[in-house]
């Protein structure tokens, strides 16, 4: 867990997020955040954008394609090696 900072809750329930955290998480004025209770603690999260989700799927698809190509090459190499094996 990072450094803790004590903040005061205003009359309207508002709390200012520390600048260091806003910058680290890319949260700017006007951005939406998710606020929920979790195990007796208030949790504030930056929501994941649709573009971030889409990029994750694109990256995973590329990784899967690379793995499939690697496995196909390993299979070809194994077949070449096994073709030289004596019949039992």
Chimera marker file (.cmm) of the C-alpha trace (Angstrom):
<marker_set name="trace">
<marker id="1" x="0.000" y="0.000" z="0.000" r="1" g="1" b="0" radius="0.5"/>
<marker id="2" x="1.243" y="3.496" z="-0.765" r="1" g="1" b="0" radius="0.5"/>
<marker id="3" x="1.637" y="6.498" z="1.476" r="1" g="1" b="0" radius="0.5"/>
<marker id="4" x="-1.444" y="7.474" z="3.496" r="1" g="1" b="0" radius="0.5"/>
<marker id="5" x="-2.742" y="11.024" z="3.669" r="1" g="1" b="0" radius="0.5"/>
<marker id="6" x="-5.415" y="12.253" z="6.015" r="1" g="1" b="0" radius="0.5"/>
<marker id="7" x="-8.161" y="14.288" z="4.326" r="1" g="1" b="0" radius="0.5"/>
<marker id="8" x="-11.138" y="16.181" z="5.698" r="1" g="1" b="0" radius="0.5"/>
<marker id="9" x="-14.617" y="15.440" z="4.409" r="1" g="1" b="0" radius="0.5"/>
<marker id="10" x="-16.448" y="18.653" z="3.505" r="1" g="1" b="0" radius="0.5"/>
<marker id="11" x="-20.010" y="19.496" z="4.511" r="1" g="1" b="0" radius="0.5"/>
<marker id="12" x="-21.322" y="18.073" z="1.227" r="1" g="1" b="0" radius="0.5"/>
<marker id="13" x="-19.351" y="14.820" z="1.618" r="1" g="1" b="0" radius="0.5"/>
<marker id="14" x="-16.574" y="15.868" z="-0.755" r="1" g="1" b="0" radius="0.5"/>
<marker id="15" x="-12.945" y="14.786" z="-0.412" r="1" g="1" b="0" radius="0.5"/>
<marker id="16" x="-10.063" y="16.013" z="-2.568" r="1" g="1" b="0" radius="0.5"/>
<marker id="17" x="-7.945" y="13.210" z="-3.998" r="1" g="1" b="0" radius="0.5"/>
<marker id="18" x="-4.210" y="13.810" z="-3.540" r="1" g="1" b="0" radius="0.5"/>
<marker id="19" x="-2.555" y="15.285" z="-6.638" r="1" g="1" b="0" radius="0.5"/>
<marker id="20" x="0.071" y="12.514" z="-6.656" r="1" g="1" b="0" radius="0.5"/>
<marker id="21" x="-2.629" y="9.831" z="-6.910" r="1" g="1" b="0" radius="0.5"/>
<marker id="22" x="-4.627" y="11.734" z="-9.541" r="1" g="1" b="0" radius="0.5"/>
<marker id="23" x="-1.523" y="12.068" z="-11.704" r="1" g="1" b="0" radius="0.5"/>
<marker id="24" x="-0.446" y="8.448" z="-11.158" r="1" g="1" b="0" radius="0.5"/>
<marker id="25" x="-3.878" y="7.138" z="-12.150" r="1" g="1" b="0" radius="0.5"/>
<marker id="26" x="-4.550" y="9.699" z="-14.873" r="1" g="1" b="0" radius="0.5"/>
<marker id="27" x="-7.597" y="11.177" z="-13.144" r="1" g="1" b="0" radius="0.5"/>
<marker id="28" x="-8.446" y="14.751" z="-14.148" r="1" g="1" b="0" radius="0.5"/>
<marker id="29" x="-11.171" y="17.167" z="-13.109" r="1" g="1" b="0" radius="0.5"/>
<marker id="30" x="-14.484" y="16.100" z="-14.632" r="1" g="1" b="0" radius="0.5"/>
<marker id="31" x="-13.483" y="12.407" z="-14.907" r="1" g="1" b="0" radius="0.5"/>
<marker id="32" x="-15.823" y="9.802" z="-13.498" r="1" g="1" b="0" radius="0.5"/>
<marker id="33" x="-14.702" y="7.395" z="-10.772" r="1" g="1" b="0" radius="0.5"/>
<marker id="34" x="-16.302" y="4.328" z="-9.233" r="1" g="1" b="0" radius="0.5"/>
<marker id="35" x="-16.999" y="4.584" z="-5.503" r="1" g="1" b="0" radius="0.5"/>
<marker id="36" x="-18.056" y="1.564" z="-3.464" r="1" g="1" b="0" radius="0.5"/>
<marker id="37" x="-17.811" y="-0.005" z="-0.034" r="1" g="1" b="0" radius="0.5"/>
<marker id="38" x="-15.600" y="-3.058" z="0.288" r="1" g="1" b="0" radius="0.5"/>
<marker id="39" x="-14.968" y="-4.828" z="3.598" r="1" g="1" b="0" radius="0.5"/>
<marker id="40" x="-15.861" y="-1.717" z="5.594" r="1" g="1" b="0" radius="0.5"/>
<marker id="41" x="-13.639" y="0.529" z="3.473" r="1" g="1" b="0" radius="0.5"/>
<marker id="42" x="-14.560" y="3.114" z="0.869" r="1" g="1" b="0" radius="0.5"/>
<marker id="43" x="-12.856" y="2.284" z="-2.425" r="1" g="1" b="0" radius="0.5"/>
<marker id="44" x="-12.424" y="4.768" z="-5.285" r="1" g="1" b="0" radius="0.5"/>
<marker id="45" x="-11.402" y="3.364" z="-8.671" r="1" g="1" b="0" radius="0.5"/>
<marker id="46" x="-10.784" y="4.779" z="-12.110" r="1" g="1" b="0" radius="0.5"/>
<marker id="47" x="-13.166" y="2.937" z="-14.444" r="1" g="1" b="0" radius="0.5"/>
<marker id="48" x="-11.747" y="1.081" z="-17.420" r="1" g="1" b="0" radius="0.5"/>
<marker id="49" x="-12.683" y="2.707" z="-20.728" r="1" g="1" b="0" radius="0.5"/>
<marker id="50" x="-14.126" y="0.781" z="-23.658" r="1" g="1" b="0" radius="0.5"/>
<marker id="51" x="-10.946" y="1.548" z="-25.611" r="1" g="1" b="0" radius="0.5"/>
<marker id="52" x="-8.777" y="0.094" z="-22.828" r="1" g="1" b="0" radius="0.5"/>
<marker id="53" x="-10.901" y="-3.075" z="-22.812" r="1" g="1" b="0" radius="0.5"/>
<marker id="54" x="-10.734" y="-3.307" z="-26.616" r="1" g="1" b="0" radius="0.5"/>
<marker id="55" x="-6.949" y="-2.827" z="-26.559" r="1" g="1" b="0" radius="0.5"/>
<marker id="56" x="-6.664" y="-5.625" z="-23.998" r="1" g="1" b="0" radius="0.5"/>
<marker id="57" x="-8.616" y="-7.954" z="-26.280" r="1" g="1" b="0" radius="0.5"/>
<marker id="58" x="-6.487" y="-6.970" z="-29.289" r="1" g="1" b="0" radius="0.5"/>
<marker id="59" x="-3.288" y="-7.591" z="-27.333" r="1" g="1" b="0" radius="0.5"/>
<marker id="60" x="-4.574" y="-10.980" z="-26.111" r="1" g="1" b="0" radius="0.5"/>
<marker id="61" x="-5.585" y="-11.982" z="-29.658" r="1" g="1" b="0" radius="0.5"/>
<marker id="62" x="-2.104" y="-11.107" z="-30.951" r="1" g="1" b="0" radius="0.5"/>
<marker id="63" x="-0.497" y="-13.119" z="-28.140" r="1" g="1" b="0" radius="0.5"/>
<marker id="64" x="-2.757" y="-16.091" z="-28.915" r="1" g="1" b="0" radius="0.5"/>
<marker id="65" x="-1.908" y="-15.886" z="-32.613" r="1" g="1" b="0" radius="0.5"/>
<marker id="66" x="1.832" y="-15.793" z="-31.841" r="1" g="1" b="0" radius="0.5"/>
<marker id="67" x="1.464" y="-18.797" z="-29.530" r="1" g="1" b="0" radius="0.5"/>
<marker id="68" x="-0.492" y="-20.728" z="-32.166" r="1" g="1" b="0" radius="0.5"/>
<marker id="69" x="2.249" y="-20.043" z="-34.720" r="1" g="1" b="0" radius="0.5"/>
<marker id="70" x="4.930" y="-21.133" z="-32.239" r="1" g="1" b="0" radius="0.5"/>
<marker id="71" x="3.034" y="-24.352" z="-31.475" r="1" g="1" b="0" radius="0.5"/>
<marker id="72" x="2.539" y="-25.085" z="-35.183" r="1" g="1" b="0" radius="0.5"/>
<marker id="73" x="6.303" y="-24.678" z="-35.771" r="1" g="1" b="0" radius="0.5"/>
<marker id="74" x="7.085" y="-26.956" z="-32.825" r="1" g="1" b="0" radius="0.5"/>
<marker id="75" x="4.657" y="-29.525" z="-34.245" r="1" g="1" b="0" radius="0.5"/>
<marker id="76" x="6.317" y="-29.356" z="-37.678" r="1" g="1" b="0" radius="0.5"/>
<marker id="77" x="9.747" y="-29.802" z="-36.080" r="1" g="1" b="0" radius="0.5"/>
<marker id="78" x="8.492" y="-32.765" z="-34.046" r="1" g="1" b="0" radius="0.5"/>
<marker id="79" x="7.008" y="-34.377" z="-37.154" r="1" g="1" b="0" radius="0.5"/>
<marker id="80" x="10.289" y="-33.969" z="-39.028" r="1" g="1" b="0" radius="0.5"/>
<marker id="81" x="12.201" y="-35.483" z="-36.125" r="1" g="1" b="0" radius="0.5"/>
<marker id="82" x="9.729" y="-38.347" z="-35.675" r="1" g="1" b="0" radius="0.5"/>
<marker id="83" x="9.750" y="-39.159" z="-39.403" r="1" g="1" b="0" radius="0.5"/>
<marker id="84" x="13.367" y="-40.223" z="-38.875" r="1" g="1" b="0" radius="0.5"/>
<marker id="85" x="12.411" y="-42.546" z="-35.998" r="1" g="1" b="0" radius="0.5"/>
<marker id="86" x="12.511" y="-46.312" z="-36.643" r="1" g="1" b="0" radius="0.5"/>
<marker id="87" x="9.248" y="-48.226" z="-36.915" r="1" g="1" b="0" radius="0.5"/>
<marker id="88" x="8.509" y="-50.273" z="-33.792" r="1" g="1" b="0" radius="0.5"/>
<link id1="1" id2="2" r="1" g="1" b="0" radius="0.2"/>
<link id1="2" id2="3" r="1" g="1" b="0" radius="0.2"/>
<link id1="3" id2="4" r="1" g="1" b="0" radius="0.2"/>
<link id1="4" id2="5" r="1" g="1" b="0" radius="0.2"/>
<link id1="5" id2="6" r="1" g="1" b="0" radius="0.2"/>
<link id1="6" id2="7" r="1" g="1" b="0" radius="0.2"/>
<link id1="7" id2="8" r="1" g="1" b="0" radius="0.2"/>
<link id1="8" id2="9" r="1" g="1" b="0" radius="0.2"/>
<link id1="9" id2="10" r="1" g="1" b="0" radius="0.2"/>
<link id1="10" id2="11" r="1" g="1" b="0" radius="0.2"/>
<link id1="11" id2="12" r="1" g="1" b="0" radius="0.2"/>
<link id1="12" id2="13" r="1" g="1" b="0" radius="0.2"/>
<link id1="13" id2="14" r="1" g="1" b="0" radius="0.2"/>
<link id1="14" id2="15" r="1" g="1" b="0" radius="0.2"/>
<link id1="15" id2="16" r="1" g="1" b="0" radius="0.2"/>
<link id1="16" id2="17" r="1" g="1" b="0" radius="0.2"/>
<link id1="17" id2="18" r="1" g="1" b="0" radius="0.2"/>
<link id1="18" id2="19" r="1" g="1" b="0" radius="0.2"/>
<link id1="19" id2="20" r="1" g="1" b="0" radius="0.2"/>
<link id1="20" id2="21" r="1" g="1" b="0" radius="0.2"/>
<link id1="21" id2="22" r="1" g="1" b="0" radius="0.2"/>
<link id1="22" id2="23" r="1" g="1" b="0" radius="0.2"/>
<link id1="23" id2="24" r="1" g="1" b="0" radius="0.2"/>
<link id1="24" id2="25" r="1" g="1" b="0" radius="0.2"/>
<link id1="25" id2="26" r="1" g="1" b="0" radius="0.2"/>
<link id1="26" id2="27" r="1" g="1" b="0" radius="0.2"/>
<link id1="27" id2="28" r="1" g="1" b="0" radius="0.2"/>
<link id1="28" id2="29" r="1" g="1" b="0" radius="0.2"/>
<link id1="29" id2="30" r="1" g="1" b="0" radius="0.2"/>
<link id1="30" id2="31" r="1" g="1" b="0" radius="0.2"/>
<link id1="31" id2="32" r="1" g="1" b="0" radius="0.2"/>
<link id1="32" id2="33" r="1" g="1" b="0" radius="0.2"/>
<link id1="33" id2="34" r="1" g="1" b="0" radius="0.2"/>
<link id1="34" id2="35" r="1" g="1" b="0" radius="0.2"/>
<link id1="35" id2="36" r="1" g="1" b="0" radius="0.2"/>
<link id1="36" id2="37" r="1" g="1" b="0" radius="0.2"/>
<link id1="37" id2="38" r="1" g="1" b="0" radius="0.2"/>
<link id1="38" id2="39" r="1" g="1" b="0" radius="0.2"/>
<link id1="39" id2="40" r="1" g="1" b="0" radius="0.2"/>
<link id1="40" id2="41" r="1" g="1" b="0" radius="0.2"/>
<link id1="41" id2="42" r="1" g="1" b="0" radius="0.2"/>
<link id1="42" id2="43" r="1" g="1" b="0" radius="0.2"/>
<link id1="43" id2="44" r="1" g="1" b="0" radius="0.2"/>
<link id1="44" id2="45" r="1" g="1" b="0" radius="0.2"/>
<link id1="45" id2="46" r="1" g="1" b="0" radius="0.2"/>
<link id1="46" id2="47" r="1" g="1" b="0" radius="0.2"/>
<link id1="47" id2="48" r="1" g="1" b="0" radius="0.2"/>
<link id1="48" id2="49" r="1" g="1" b="0" radius="0.2"/>
<link id1="49" id2="50" r="1" g="1" b="0" radius="0.2"/>
<link id1="50" id2="51" r="1" g="1" b="0" radius="0.2"/>
<link id1="51" id2="52" r="1" g="1" b="0" radius="0.2"/>
<link id1="52" id2="53" r="1" g="1" b="0" radius="0.2"/>
<link id1="53" id2="54" r="1" g="1" b="0" radius="0.2"/>
<link id1="54" id2="55" r="1" g="1" b="0" radius="0.2"/>
<link id1="55" id2="56" r="1" g="1" b="0" radius="0.2"/>
<link id1="56" id2="57" r="1" g="1" b="0" radius="0.2"/>
<link id1="57" id2="58" r="1" g="1" b="0" radius="0.2"/>
<link id1="58" id2="59" r="1" g="1" b="0" radius="0.2"/>
<link id1="59" id2="60" r="1" g="1" b="0" radius="0.2"/>
<link id1="60" id2="61" r="1" g="1" b="0" radius="0.2"/>
<link id1="61" id2="62" r="1" g="1" b="0" radius="0.2"/>
<link id1="62" id2="63" r="1" g="1" b="0" radius="0.2"/>
<link id1="63" id2="64" r="1" g="1" b="0" radius="0.2"/>
<link id1="64" id2="65" r="1" g="1" b="0" radius="0.2"/>
<link id1="65" id2="66" r="1" g="1" b="0" radius="0.2"/>
<link id1="66" id2="67" r="1" g="1" b="0" radius="0.2"/>
<link id1="67" id2="68" r="1" g="1" b="0" radius="0.2"/>
<link id1="68" id2="69" r="1" g="1" b="0" radius="0.2"/>
<link id1="69" id2="70" r="1" g="1" b="0" radius="0.2"/>
<link id1="70" id2="71" r="1" g="1" b="0" radius="0.2"/>
<link id1="71" id2="72" r="1" g="1" b="0" radius="0.2"/>
<link id1="72" id2="73" r="1" g="1" b="0" radius="0.2"/>
<link id1="73" id2="74" r="1" g="1" b="0" radius="0.2"/>
<link id1="74" id2="75" r="1" g="1" b="0" radius="0.2"/>
<link id1="75" id2="76" r="1" g="1" b="0" radius="0.2"/>
<link id1="76" id2="77" r="1" g="1" b="0" radius="0.2"/>
<link id1="77" id2="78" r="1" g="1" b="0" radius="0.2"/>
<link id1="78" id2="79" r="1" g="1" b="0" radius="0.2"/>
<link id1="79" id2="80" r="1" g="1" b="0" radius="0.2"/>
<link id1="80" id2="81" r="1" g="1" b="0" radius="0.2"/>
<link id1="81" id2="82" r="1" g="1" b="0" radius="0.2"/>
<link id1="82" id2="83" r="1" g="1" b="0" radius="0.2"/>
<link id1="83" id2="84" r="1" g="1" b="0" radius="0.2"/>
<link id1="84" id2="85" r="1" g="1" b="0" radius="0.2"/>
<link id1="85" id2="86" r="1" g="1" b="0" radius="0.2"/>
<link id1="86" id2="87" r="1" g="1" b="0" radius="0.2"/>
<link id1="87" id2="88" r="1" g="1" b="0" radius="0.2"/>
</marker_set>
